[in-house]
């Protein structure tokens, strides 16, 4: 897949869409309820703020609930913002959460744009913002959305880095280090991003070896990349992680390792609804995550992901995938970011519940892959003639309108969305989790108030 030219209309469209999204957030963020974890995160944010404001004398944050195992960037920002904004703690947290979710959408668009051009980036952003699982969580999920947004930006800087190999500019090194540090500082499981980066780097070096037929040349270039890029990136990421994570500061080496071990062996014993039956969170079937994503993703994204596999297979068959050191590493990065979490789930079977909530960070790379595939389809349609291109554009526009109307009808409970494979939300009742996050209590209390 070759990147499309940076045609001028796409940037203004993206800016206009971003402004519209911010306005929608400002007018609707108070419609969303208080989710189960928000109480703890708001309290944690105040402890984070006190920790830094007292120059580390107030150490409550170091033992509060289990949130000391997470970084405090978002919670601290929400606590700080609540001192200046004319809203309550929960409304302020919801507003900031939504704005961070929009930043994640921007990062997703930048990721796809870096790999395949601005049109692909615009498609990717549209697919993510019209994904109800992302949009619904965007307002009141302080645990997963900030982490997923940080991961989206880390992936963007990774794609930019491997594209600029071997001489990566300082600004890219700093950007990658900072986003990786924030990602790991929010949730230690973000270390998987380093694995993604390693795969993309290995793909780049493999192409260089193939093109030059010299192992020595590839080795020298790899050593240069390691010393001039990877080492400073790791040091910056480590510093940012420590700055954003109070508990890690107490033992900079051991505490992150302890957190990683604790998260790897967490035991949360409860029954969850899966395809019409209750299954225990400690003994989930291997297809749990696959099935949930299959019924939660909008249908066009599923189709585009299938087409992406077909296009990739054709490129490999025609030997077009292993020659361009500027494009293949980006696709290797994106593929790894999508495939690895599913492979990890099947092999390690970590405790998972609330549908796909713990794996929301996979939605930006999935949306980026869908956006890149859509961009490729439009390119192919253009070559076939204006009629096919117009038909494809009309189909996309109709879907955007339909999906927007569906999300308006679900408002403010977009995250309970299910696609037509299970008959929508009505078909999912008694088969899959719906309002596991407690968002509907806000609306129920308002209705009760009106009744009384």
N, C-alpha and C positions, 0 to 999 in steps of 0.2 A: 504494500500500500504506500503510495507516494503522497507526501503532504500536499494539500491543496494550497494554492497561492493565498497570501494574506489579503484577500479581497476586502476593500474598504467598507462595504456595508455591514460586515459582521461585527466590527467593534462598536459602532453606534447602536446596533441592535442589542448587543450585550449590555452596554451602559444603560440603555432605556429599560431593558428588562430588570437590571439590578436596582434601578431607582424605583420601579414599580413594586418589586419584591419588598424593598425596605418600607415603602408606604403601606403595603398590606400588613406587614409585621406590626408597624406602629398602630394601626387601627384595630388589630385583632388579638394582640398578645394577652390582653386581659380576659379573653374568652376561655382560656385554658385553665384546667384545674391544677390542684396540688398533687403531685405524684408521690409514691411511697417514700422515695429516698430524698426528696427535696428538704424535708425538715432537718435531716442530718447534714446535708451539704450546706444549708444556710448557717447552721450552728458552727460547722467546721470552718466556713469562711470567716466568721467572726473570730474564731480562735487563730486562724492563719494571720489575720490582720493584727491581732493583739501580739502575736509572736514577733512579727517584724517591727511593729510600732514601739514595743518595749525593748527593742534591740535584743531579742531572744530570751528575755527574762521570763515572760509568760509562756510556760511550756505545756499548756493544756492540750495544744494541738498534737503533741507527740504521743498521746495515749487516747485520743477521742475516738470512740466507736471502733470501726476498722478502717476509718478513712485516713489514718496516719500512713497506711500502706500505699496511698495515692498521693500525687502531688497536689498542691493547693492553689495553682494558678487561677483556674476559673472561679473556685469558691471565694478566694481572696478578692478577685476583681468584682464579683457580685456584691460582696460585703462592702467594699469601698464605694461602689456605685450607689448602693442603697443609702449612703450618707448624703448624697447630693441630689438624687432624683426624687420627685414628689410622689413616689409610689411606695407600697408596702414591700417588705422583704421578698415575698413570693413573686409579686408582679415584676419587681426589678430583676429578679433571677430569671424569670420567664423571658423578659425582654432581651436581656443579655444573652441568654441561651439561644434565642432565635437569631440574633445578629451573628453569633458565632456559627450557627448552622448555615447562614447565608455566606459567611466566609468560607465554609467548607464547600459550598456549591461553586464559589469562585475558584477555589483551589482545584476542584474537579475539572472545571472548564480549562484552567491553565494547564493541567496535566494532559488532557486530550489535545489541547492546542499545541503544546510543545512537541508532541509526537506526530501529529497529523495536520496541523494548521488550524486557523481560527474558526473555520466553519465547523470542524469536528469539535472544537471546544465549546461552541455555542450549542450544538446538539447535545453534548454531554451535560452541560449545565441545565438544559431544559429537561432532560431525562431524570436528573437527580431532583430538581425542585418539584417535578410532577410525580415523584415517587412518594406515595402517601406514608410509607414506612419512615422515610427520612423526614418529610415535612411535619408529620404529626409528632415525632419525637423531638423535633427541633425546638419546640417551645418550652418543654419542661422535663428534659432528660439531661441533668447536669453531669451524669456519670459517663454516658456513652457518646453524645454528640460532640462535646469539645475534643475528646480523644480522636474521634473519627475525622473531625475537621483538621486537626493537627496532622493526622496521618495523610490526609489528602494533599496538604501542602508539602509534607516531607516527600511524598511520591513525585510531586511536581519538580521539586529541586533535584531529586535523584535523576529524573528524566532529563533535566537540563544539564546536570553534571556529566552524565555519560555521553550526552551529545557534544559536549565541549572537550571531552578527552582528546589529547593528553594534557593540554595546557588549560586547566580550569581557572577562570578568573576568580579573584579574591572574593568578589561580591557573591558569587555562586557558592563558594566554599563556606562563607559565613552564613548564608541563607540556609544551606543544607544542614550545617551544624546546629544552628539555632532551632530549626523546625524538628530535627531529630531529638534534640535535647528536650524540647517542650513535649514531644510525643511520649518519650520514655518517662519524663517527669510527671506526666498526667497518669500514666499507667505503665508499670514496668514491663508488661507484655509487649509494649511498643518496640522492644529490642528486635522483634522479628523484622523491623524495617531495615536493620543492618544486613540481615540475610537477603532481603530483596535487592539491596544495593550490591551485595557480593555477587549475586547471580547476574545482574546486569553488567557488572564489571568483567566477570568471567566471559560473558558473551562477547563483549567488546574485544578482549584480548584473544579469544578464540578466532574471531574474524581477522584480526591483525596477523595472527599466526598463519591462518589459511591464505591470506592475500600475499604475504611476504615470503611464505615458506621458510621462515627463519624463526626457530624457537628462541634463539638468543635475542633477536630483536624484540619479540613479544615479552621476554623476561625483563629486558632493560626498561621497556615502556611500562610494564607492570610495576616494577620497583619504583620508577619515577612517580607513577600515580599514587602508590602507597605512601610515599614520603611527602609529596607535595600537596596531595589532596586528602587522602583517607586519614592520615595522622592528624592534621589540623582539624578536620571535620569531627573526628572522635573526641579530641580535646575540647573543642567548642561545645559539642553536644554534652559532654560530661559536666562541664562548668554550668551550662544552662539547666541541666537536670538537677544539679545540687541547689542552684539558686531557687528553683521552683518547688522543691520537695523538702520540707523541714525535717522529716524523720530521716531521710537519707543523709542529711548534713551531720547527724550525730555519729554516724559510722559510714563514711563515704564509700567504702568497699563492701563491707559485710551487710549493711542494711538493704541495699538494692538486691543483693543475692538472697537475703532472707525473704524479701518480698516476693521475688521470683519463685522461690521454693514454696512459699505459702500459697501463692496463686495457683501453682501447678498441682497442689494437693488439697485445694479447698473442698470442703464437704458441706454441701447444702442439700439436705435430704427432704425433698418434697415431690409430690406427684404433679405432673403437668399433662395437659390435654394435647394429644397428638393423633390426628386422623381418627377421631372418634373413640379413642381409648386413653386411659390414664397410664402413663409410663413414669417410672421413677427417674428423677434428675441424675441419680448416680449410675443408672444403667440405661442410658438412652440408646435406641437402635442406631445403627450406622447410617441409615438414610434420613435421620431426623432433620439435619440441617439442609440437605438437598431438597427434601419435600417442602420444608417451610419456605425456602427461597423460591421454589417453583410455584407456590400458590400465593406468594406475597409480591413478587415482582410484576409490574404491568406487562401485559402480553407482548407489546412491541419490543420490549427489552429482551424478553426470552427469545423471540424470533431473531433479533439481531445478534444475540450471543451465539445462537446456533449457526447463523450465517458467518460469523467471525471465525468459527472453527473450520467451516468449509473453505473460506477464503485463505486462511492460514495453511490448510492442507494443500491447496492448489499452489500457493507460493512455494511451499517446501518441495512439492513434486516438480515444479519447474525450475527449482534451484535458484529462486530469486531471493530467498530469505537469508542466505548466508554469505552475502558479499558486501553489503552496505553497513559499515561500522557506525554510521550516523543514525540509522533507523532501527536496525535489529535490536540493539541493547534496550531501547525504549519499549519495544514490544515484549522483549523477554521480561523486563521489569513489570509491565502491566499484567502479563500472563501469570507471573509468580504471585503478584499481589492478590490475584483472584483465586488461583488454584491452591496455593499453600494453606490458607485457613481451612478449606474443606478437607484437604489431605490430613492436616493436623487433627481436625475433629475426628475423622474416621480412625486414625491411629491411636490418639491419646484419649479420646472420648471424655473431654473435660466436662465438668458440671455446667449445664446450660439450661436455661428456662426463659420464659417470656418470649417465645418465638425466636426471632432473629436479633433480639435486642443486643446481645453480647457481641454480635458480629456486624453491627451497623457500619463498622469501618471498612467493610468489603463493598458497600454500596457505591462510594465514589469511583474506585477502579472499574466496577461493573458498568457504571454509567459512562465512564470514559471509553470503555471498549465498545459499548453500544453506540456512542456518539461517533467514534472513528469508523465503525462499520456503516452507519447511516451516511456519513460523509462519502465513503467509498461507493455506496449505492447511488448516490446523487451524481457522482463523477461518471459512473458507468451509464446511468440513465441519460446524461448529457450527450455522451458519445452516440447513443442510439437515436437521439433526435429530441426536439423540444416537446413533443407530445408526451413521451414517457416521463420526461423530467417534470412536466406540469402535473401529470397524474400522481407522481410520487409526492410532489409538494402539496397537492390537494389532500392526499391521504394523511400526510403528516399534520397538516393544519387541522383537519377534522379530528384526528386523535387528540391533539392538544386541546381543542375546544371541549371534546367529550370528557377528557381526563380532568380538565379544570372544573367542569360542571359537577363531576362526580365528587371531587374534593370539596367543593362548596356545599354539596348535599351532606357530606360526612362531617362537616365542620361542627365543633372543634375536635372531632374524634378521628381524624384522618388515619391515624396509625392502626386502626382496627381493620383497614382495607384488606380484602382478598380479591384475587382476580377471578375471571370466569371459569378457570379450571375446576373450581369448587363451587361455582354458582354465586360468587360475590360474598358479601358479608352474610346475607341470609343463608346461603349454602354452607358457610363455615360454622354457623351456630351448632353447638354440641359436638363439633369435630375438631376445632382448633381454638387456641386462646384468642379472646377478643379484648376486652378492656382490663388486661392484667395490671395496668399501670395506675388505675384509680382515677383517671382523668374525668370520668363522667360524674363523679361526686359533686363537682362544682356546679354543674348544670342541674343536678338533682336537688341540691340545697336551694338554688335559686327558684326552682319550680315549687318547692315546699314553702318557701317564703311567700311566694305569690298566693299559694293556696291558703295559707294561714292568714 
